[in-house]
Amino acid sequence: MDTKISSIPDEIIEIQEVLEEIRENKQELQGISNKEKEYMDEIAEKLEFIKKFEAFQDVFNIDEALKNKQLGEDLGSEIEKFWN
């Protein structure tokens, strides 16, 4: 077997090595492409969440809600004082 391998010209052996490297590189590239797609999908999901949150902020005024909450707590305290 060794004599058969040693009788193969070096160029053919190098071509086989190069072909193997190409195969490995293609597999690695495919893995990287898959990861990139996963990251892009994740980014798209997060951007969609941000858009929805911004739309919610346009409708819901947090400062006004906090002010109303405080007003409700103050009125609750006044009512409690009135009943005691």
N, C-alpha and C positions, 0 to 999 in steps of 0.2 A: 504494500500500500504506500509506504513512504517513497519507494522508488517511482511509483506512478505519479505521486504528487510532485516529487522533485523533477520529474521529466516534463511537467507542465511549464510552459514559458512564464516568466515573471509577469509579463504584461497581462496575461489572462488572470493570474492570481490577483494582481492589483485591480483589474476590472471588477472582479468578484467582490473585493473589499470595498471598492467605491460604490458598487451597486448595493451592498449591505448598508453602507453609511447612508446612502440615499433613502433606502427603505426606512431606516431608523429615524432619519430627519423628517420624512413624511409623517411618520407616526407622531413624532414630537410636535410637529406643526399642527397636526389635527388636534392634539390635546390642547395646545395653546389656543387654537381657534375656538374649541369648545368652551374653554375657560373665558375667553373674551366675550362670547355670546352670553354666557351666564352673567358676567359682570354688566354687560349692556342691558340685559333684561332687568337686572336688579336696579340699575340706574333709572331705567324707564319707570319701574314701579315707584321708586322714591320720588321721581319728578311728578308723577301722577298724584301721589299723596300730597306733595307740596302745593300743587295747583288746587286740589280740593280744600286744603287747609286755608289757602289764601282766599278762596271763594267763601268759605265759612267766616273768615275774619271780616269780609266785606259786609256780611249779613248780621253778624253777631258782634256787638260792640262790648268788649270786655270791661272797659272803663265804666260804661253805663251800667252794666250788670253788677259790678262791684259797688258802685254808688247805690244802686237799688237794694243790694244786700245789706249794706250798712244802714240805709234808711229803714228797712224792715226790722233789723235788729234794734235800732233806736226806738221804733214804734212799739216793738214787743216789750222793751224795757219800760216804756211809758205806760203801757196797758197793765203790765205787772205791778207797777207802782200804784196805779189807780185801784186795782183790786185788793191791794194789801193795805 
